[in-house]
Amino acid sequence: MCNNALEVAVLGPLGTYSHEAAAKAFGSTAIYKAQKTIANVFSALSSDIPFGVVPEENSIFGGVIETFDFFRTPASTFVRGEVTLKVEHCLLVKSGTKLHEITRVMSHEQALGQCRQFIESNLPGIEVVKTKSTAAAAEALIDAPPNWAAICSSICVSLFPGLEILARGVQDENANFTRFYIIAHSSTTPLTYQLESHRHMKALMRVSSPECGSASSNMAHCFAMIQLPITRIDRRPSLDGIPFHNVYFIEVQKETQNHHDGDSFELWTKAVMLASSRVIEKGWRSAVVGIW
Ligand SMILES: O=C(O)C(=O)C[C@]1(C(=O)O)C=C[C@@H](O)C=C1
């Protein structure tokens, strides 16, 4: 840690939406440590870099697979909060390039997915290239031929020299939001950002059935044991060697919005841990991978 300023890992280079979301939660005094991939954001966490911010879900394109894939395997990383960001994509080019001259567009696959209609209607048949992040696409323009373009945040035009915004709001829906998880090095890392005081408390559970095809693998049995409001379910292959065996990521939330004080958070933590034990008693695997 440098001068005791809090260090937060984000997908880099600086100028990504992950960076913007992190700044919304941790403010301007934190030091943002840019990582090349979302997986690197997870692996960068340590006692020196206690927090990270990773995209989890977009309102147009859906879940961010790389984030859920990390949570498939046991690790100490723990979700301790969330931030939602309105995402307004821009088409950036080298200054002077016209729309009809563009031959290649680059961006993160999530952003390309959110701008599919714009690309099909305005840039038909051009080469579409995935980059590690939206800001990485903008950065790549610096040394690129003049007819390449990037889809990214408007912030990138002031971070990388020689670029201009050719179009704004190029996402397929005006209402385009991405939700990010605030991840911590461990479940006990002290929280150093301001949680909204009135909000639903939430938790993320990872569950999987013991064996494929057995009566006990009926998901309904598992869900019935949770007995907490389930607000979201994601599914990924379990990678445990059994084809089509899955892990489920279940987000639960407290029924009522509570003032977020220590006592109510402790009660919520107990309720979530009990839900997880009930799932285990039913013969399923269960782990709590976040409470906030
Ligand atoms: O590339 C970035 O700017 C990111 O922070 C990643 C990411 C994502 O993976 O969802 C974040 C927000 C937008 O939805 C597009 C890309």
Ligand as a Chemical Component Dictionary entry (heavy atoms), coordinates in Angstrom:
data_LIG
# 
_chem_comp.id                   LIG 
_chem_comp.type                 NON-POLYMER 
_chem_comp.pdbx_formal_charge   0 
_chem_comp.three_letter_code    LIG 
# 
loop_
_chem_comp_atom.comp_id 
_chem_comp_atom.atom_id 
_chem_comp_atom.alt_atom_id 
_chem_comp_atom.type_symbol 
_chem_comp_atom.charge 
_chem_comp_atom.model_Cartn_x 
_chem_comp_atom.model_Cartn_y 
_chem_comp_atom.model_Cartn_z 
_chem_comp_atom.pdbx_ordinal 
LIG O1  O1  O 0 -14.139 -3.255 -20.835 1  
LIG C1  C1  C 0 -14.593 -2.552 -19.909 2  
LIG O2  O2  O 0 -14.628 -1.323 -19.931 3  
LIG C2  C2  C 0 -15.124 -3.235 -18.728 4  
LIG O3  O3  O 0 -15.070 -2.708 -17.641 5  
LIG C3  C3  C 0 -15.791 -4.577 -18.949 6  
LIG C4  C4  C 0 -17.272 -4.476 -19.269 7  
LIG C5  C5  C 0 -17.954 -5.891 -19.103 8  
LIG O4  O4  O 0 -17.290 -6.911 -19.142 9  
LIG O5  O5  O 0 -19.188 -5.915 -18.965 10 
LIG C6  C6  C 0 -17.936 -3.564 -18.319 11 
LIG C7  C7  C 0 -19.006 -2.815 -18.653 12 
LIG C8  C8  C 0 -19.611 -2.868 -20.015 13 
LIG O6  O6  O 0 -20.723 -3.736 -19.917 14 
LIG C9  C9  C 0 -18.663 -3.432 -21.017 15 
LIG C10 C10 C 0 -17.518 -4.080 -20.654 16 
# 
loop_
_chem_comp_bond.comp_id 
_chem_comp_bond.atom_id_1 
_chem_comp_bond.atom_id_2 
_chem_comp_bond.value_order 
_chem_comp_bond.pdbx_ordinal 
LIG O1 C1  DOUB 1  
LIG C1 O2  SING 2  
LIG C1 C2  SING 3  
LIG C2 O3  DOUB 4  
LIG C2 C3  SING 5  
LIG C3 C4  SING 6  
LIG C4 C5  SING 7  
LIG C4 C6  SING 8  
LIG C4 C10 SING 9  
LIG C5 O4  DOUB 10 
LIG C5 O5  SING 11 
LIG C6 C7  DOUB 12 
LIG C7 C8  SING 13 
LIG C8 O6  SING 14 
LIG C8 C9  SING 15 
LIG C9 C10 DOUB 16 
# 
